Amino acid sequence: MRRGSVEAVRRIDPRLLAIAGAAFISVSAILFRLSGVSSGTAALFRCALALPVLAPLALWERRRAGPRRRAAVDVAAGLLLGADLVLWGASIERVGAGIATVLVNVQVVVVPLLAFAVSGERPSRRFAFAVPVMLAGVALAGGLAGHGTGSDPVAGIAFGTAAGAAYAGYLFLTRVAGRGQRHRAQPVLLSTCGAGAMAVALGAPWQGVDLTPGWAALGWLAALSMTGQVCGWMLIGAALPRLRAEEGGTLLLLQPVLAVAFGAAVLGERPGIVQIAGCALVLAAVRLAGRPRAERSEGERSEGERAPSPPGTVHRRDDSAAGTAARPRVGSRT
């Protein structure tokens, strides 16, 4: 890929990149189910099978853009991602997919709070109002209504909450480490190594890791690796540093909605009325929270943003307005 192609990719709207990444990751649950393996086994092979693809890309990127400066942060993010993958699978087994889906998506709240605590990035009021609607929609879309509480609800909620916190930490570190960087493959490669190591350390003694799952399972796991680990996280890693924390987390809530759509298309699952209503709630809340934070009317726009005047038009200068604009307002940020 030449420099011009790289620059063209960087000019793509980051919201589109985030939505595309969410679409790739939303297929992960389907491929995991089709593989028929444990969450620890899936997490390990998801990472291991991605390395032969990520390593050449990272090597080419290193030659073009130089070594990665924030490698330790990428590895730390990967450790959190590996914990998320194993804990979320354990949560599904104990509390059901609906509640587990809601718990892992507490990232929509945790990531903006981390951004506010670390960098002072204050969430908007519109986002605060949209969060309960988003979580309610995720609960309905994930099938919470009509499902039991699972075999061990207390442990399931604990595992799901821990998975959501780990997922939020991964997204936050990915966003921080990607600022001002031109690397895309190297951070995903490093975080994938960290996630695989955590999957073995956490999943092997707890759930066991099957190193010979069979050719059919390996095929589904390879598809999971290419979609969820390579394509999905490279797209999301390119988008998050260019988005506000609240906007990035909100767009990633499209994952359960897209999972319902792909489940209907691939597995023949027919979502019920409640699930469809939940998807509609999520889409409406994402649309509300994802709108530009400062939508200004035509009268509030600066003179340079207004449409150009016809040729020959004489512009009069309003000295009083100019003087007022020249004086900084108290409390304004520059």
C-alpha positions in Angstrom: 0.0 0.0 0.0 1.5 3.3 -1.0 1.5 6.5 1.0 -1.3 8.0 -1.1 -3.5 4.9 -0.3 -2.7 5.3 3.4 -3.7 8.9 3.4 -6.9 8.1 1.6 -7.8 5.6 4.3 -7.0 8.2 7.0 -9.5 10.6 5.3 -12.4 8.2 5.7 -14.9 9.3 8.3 -13.9 7.5 11.5 -17.6 6.8 12.3 -17.8 4.7 9.2 -14.6 2.8 10.2 -16.1 2.2 13.7 -19.4 0.9 12.2 -17.5 -1.4 9.8 -15.4 -2.7 12.7 -18.5 -3.3 14.8 -20.0 -5.3 11.9 -17.0 -7.6 11.7 -17.0 -8.2 15.5 -20.7 -8.8 15.6 -20.2 -12.0 13.6 -17.9 -13.3 16.3 -20.7 -14.7 18.5 -22.1 -16.7 15.5 -18.7 -18.1 14.5 -18.0 -19.0 18.2 -21.3 -20.9 18.4 -20.6 -22.7 15.2 -17.1 -23.8 16.3 -18.6 -25.6 19.4 -15.5 -25.0 21.6 -15.0 -23.4 25.0 -14.5 -19.7 25.4 -10.8 -20.3 26.4 -10.1 -22.4 23.3 -11.9 -19.8 21.1 -9.9 -16.9 22.6 -6.6 -18.7 22.1 -7.2 -19.8 18.5 -8.8 -16.4 17.7 -5.5 -14.8 18.6 -3.0 -17.5 17.4 -4.6 -17.8 13.9 -4.4 -14.0 13.4 -0.6 -13.8 13.9 0.4 -15.2 10.4 -1.7 -12.3 8.9 -0.8 -9.5 11.3 2.9 -10.2 11.5 3.7 -9.5 7.8 1.5 -6.4 7.9 3.2 -5.2 11.1 6.7 -5.8 9.6 5.8 -3.8 6.4 4.3 -1.1 8.6 7.5 -0.9 10.7 9.6 -0.4 7.7 7.4 2.4 6.4 6.5 4.2 9.7 9.2 3.1 12.1 8.9 1.1 15.4 5.9 1.5 17.6 6.5 3.8 20.6 3.7 2.7 22.8 4.2 -1.1 22.6 3.8 -1.6 26.3 0.4 0.0 26.3 -0.7 -2.2 23.3 0.4 -5.3 25.2 -1.5 -4.1 28.4 -4.6 -3.5 26.3 -4.3 -7.0 24.9 -4.1 -8.6 28.3 -7.4 -6.8 29.1 -9.0 -8.0 25.9 -8.0 -11.6 26.6 -9.6 -11.4 30.1 -12.7 -10.0 28.5 -13.0 -12.8 26.0 -12.7 -15.5 28.6 -14.8 -13.8 31.3 -17.6 -13.0 28.9 -17.9 -16.6 27.7 -18.1 -17.7 31.4 -20.7 -15.1 32.0 -22.9 -16.4 29.2 -22.8 -19.9 30.6 -23.9 -18.8 34.0 -26.3 -15.9 33.5 -27.5 -16.2 29.9 -26.6 -14.3 26.8 -29.0 -11.4 27.4 -27.6 -10.2 30.7 -24.1 -11.0 29.7 -24.5 -8.8 26.6 -25.7 -5.9 28.7 -22.9 -6.3 31.3 -20.1 -6.4 28.7 -21.5 -3.2 27.2 -21.1 -1.2 30.3 -18.1 0.1 28.4 -20.4 2.7 26.9 -20.3 4.3 30.4 -16.9 3.3 31.7 -14.9 4.6 28.6 -16.2 8.1 28.8 -15.7 8.2 32.6 -12.1 7.1 32.1 -11.6 9.8 29.4 -13.0 12.4 31.8 -10.9 11.3 34.7 -7.6 11.1 32.8 -7.9 13.8 30.1 -10.8 15.9 31.3 -13.0 15.0 28.3 -16.5 15.8 29.6 -19.4 13.8 28.2 -22.4 15.7 26.8 -25.8 15.8 28.5 -27.4 14.2 25.5 -25.1 11.2 25.9 -26.0 10.9 29.6 -29.7 10.9 28.7 -29.2 8.3 25.9 -27.2 5.8 28.0 -30.2 4.2 29.8 -32.1 3.9 26.5 -29.0 2.3 24.9 -28.6 -0.2 27.7 -32.3 -1.0 27.7 -32.2 -1.6 24.0 -29.1 -3.8 24.3 -30.9 -5.8 27.0 -33.9 -6.4 24.7 -31.9 -7.0 21.6 -29.7 -9.5 23.5 -32.8 -11.6 24.4 -32.9 -10.7 28.1 -36.7 -10.8 28.0 -37.9 -14.4 27.9 -34.7 -16.0 29.2 -34.0 -17.3 32.6 -31.4 -16.1 34.9 -29.0 -18.9 34.2 -27.4 -21.6 36.3 -25.4 -19.3 38.6 -26.6 -15.7 38.4 -24.4 -14.2 41.1 -21.2 -15.6 39.5 -22.5 -14.8 36.0 -23.1 -11.1 36.9 -19.7 -10.9 38.5 -17.9 -12.4 35.5 -20.0 -10.2 33.1 -19.2 -7.0 35.0 -15.5 -7.9 35.1 -15.6 -8.6 31.4 -17.2 -5.2 30.7 -14.6 -3.5 32.8 -11.8 -5.3 31.0 -13.4 -4.5 27.6 -13.7 -0.8 28.5 -10.0 -0.8 29.6 -9.0 -2.3 26.3 -10.9 0.3 24.3 -9.6 3.2 26.4 -6.0 2.1 26.1 -6.4 1.5 22.4 -7.8 5.0 21.9 -5.0 6.6 24.0 -2.2 4.7 22.4 -3.4 5.4 18.9 -3.4 9.2 19.1 -0.9 10.8 16.7 0.3 7.4 15.5 0.3 6.1 11.9 0.5 2.5 13.0 -2.5 0.2 12.6 -1.2 -3.4 12.3 1.5 -3.2 14.9 -0.8 -2.3 17.8 -3.3 -5.0 16.8 -0.4 -7.5 16.6 0.9 -6.6 20.1 -2.5 -6.6 21.7 -3.3 -9.9 20.0 -0.2 -11.5 21.6 -1.2 -10.1 25.0 -4.8 -11.4 24.5 -3.6 -14.9 23.6 -1.2 -15.0 26.6 -4.1 -14.0 28.9 -6.4 -16.5 27.3 -3.9 -19.3 28.1 -3.1 -18.0 31.6 -6.8 -17.5 32.6 -8.7 -20.0 30.4 -6.4 -23.1 30.6 -6.6 -23.7 34.4 -10.2 -22.5 34.6 -12.0 -23.9 31.6 -9.4 -25.9 29.8 -8.0 -25.2 26.4 -8.4 -27.8 23.7 -5.3 -27.7 21.4 -6.9 -30.2 18.9 -10.5 -29.0 18.4 -10.8 -30.7 15.0 -10.7 -29.4 11.4 -14.3 -28.2 11.3 -13.9 -26.2 14.5 -10.6 -24.8 13.2 -12.3 -23.6 10.1 -14.8 -21.6 12.1 -12.1 -20.3 14.4 -10.0 -19.2 11.4 -13.0 -17.2 10.2 -13.5 -15.8 13.7 -9.9 -14.8 13.7 -10.0 -13.0 10.4 -13.2 -11.1 11.0 -13.2 -10.4 14.7 -9.5 -10.1 15.5 -7.9 -8.8 12.3 -10.4 -6.8 10.3 -12.6 -5.7 13.3 -9.9 -4.5 15.6 -7.8 -2.9 12.9 -10.8 -0.8 11.8 -11.8 0.1 15.3 -8.2 0.9 16.2 -8.1 3.3 13.3 -11.4 4.9 14.3 -11.2 5.3 18.1 -8.3 7.8 18.4 -10.2 10.1 16.0 -13.5 10.0 17.9 -14.7 11.3 21.2 -14.8 8.7 23.9 -18.6 8.8 24.2 -19.0 8.6 20.4 -16.7 5.6 19.9 -18.3 3.6 22.7 -21.8 4.4 21.4 -21.1 3.3 17.9 -19.7 0.0 19.2 -23.2 -0.7 20.7 -24.3 -1.5 17.2 -22.6 -4.9 17.7 -25.6 -6.6 19.4 -28.0 -5.1 16.8 -25.9 -6.4 13.9 -25.5 -9.7 15.7 -29.3 -10.1 15.6 -29.3 -9.3 11.9 -26.5 -11.7 11.0 -28.1 -14.4 13.2 -31.3 -14.1 11.2 -29.4 -14.2 7.9 -26.8 -16.9 8.7 -28.4 -19.1 11.3 -32.0 -18.6 10.3 -32.9 -17.2 13.7 -36.1 -15.2 13.8 -35.9 -12.3 16.3 -39.1 -11.7 18.2 -41.0 -8.4 18.6 -39.1 -7.6 21.8 -35.7 -8.1 20.2 -36.7 -5.9 17.2 -37.9 -3.2 19.5 -34.6 -3.4 21.4 -32.7 -3.0 18.1 -34.8 0.0 17.3 -34.1 1.5 20.7 -30.4 1.1 20.3 -30.4 2.6 16.8 -32.4 5.6 18.0 -30.1 6.1 21.0 -27.0 5.8 18.9 -28.4 8.3 16.5 -29.2 10.7 19.3 -25.9 10.3 21.1 -23.8 10.2 18.0 -24.9 13.6 16.6 -22.2 16.2 16.5 -21.9 17.8 19.9 -22.0 21.4 18.8 -24.7 21.8 16.1 -24.8 25.5 15.5 -27.5 27.5 13.6 -26.7 29.6 10.7 -26.7 32.7 12.8 -24.2 31.2 15.2 -21.7 30.2 12.6 -18.6 32.3 12.0 -18.3 34.6 9.0 -15.8 32.2 7.4 -18.2 29.3 7.5 -21.1 31.1 5.8 -21.8 30.8 2.1 -19.8 33.1 -0.1 -21.5 36.3 -1.2 -22.1 37.0 -4.9 -19.3 38.8 -6.7 -19.3 42.6 -6.3 -21.0 42.5 -2.9 -19.6 45.2 -0.5 -19.1 43.9 3.0 -19.5 46.4 5.8 -17.5 45.9 9.0 -19.3 46.1 12.3 -16.7 47.5 14.6 -18.7 46.9 17.7 -19.2 43.2 16.8 -15.6 42.9 15.8 -14.4 44.4 19.0 -16.7 42.1 21.0 -15.5 39.0 19.2 -11.8 40.0 19.6 -12.2 40.0 23.4 -11.9 36.5 24.9 -14.8 35.3 26.9 -14.3 34.4 30.6 -14.0 30.7 31.0 -13.7 29.9 27.3 -11.3 27.2 26.2 -8.7 28.0 23.5 
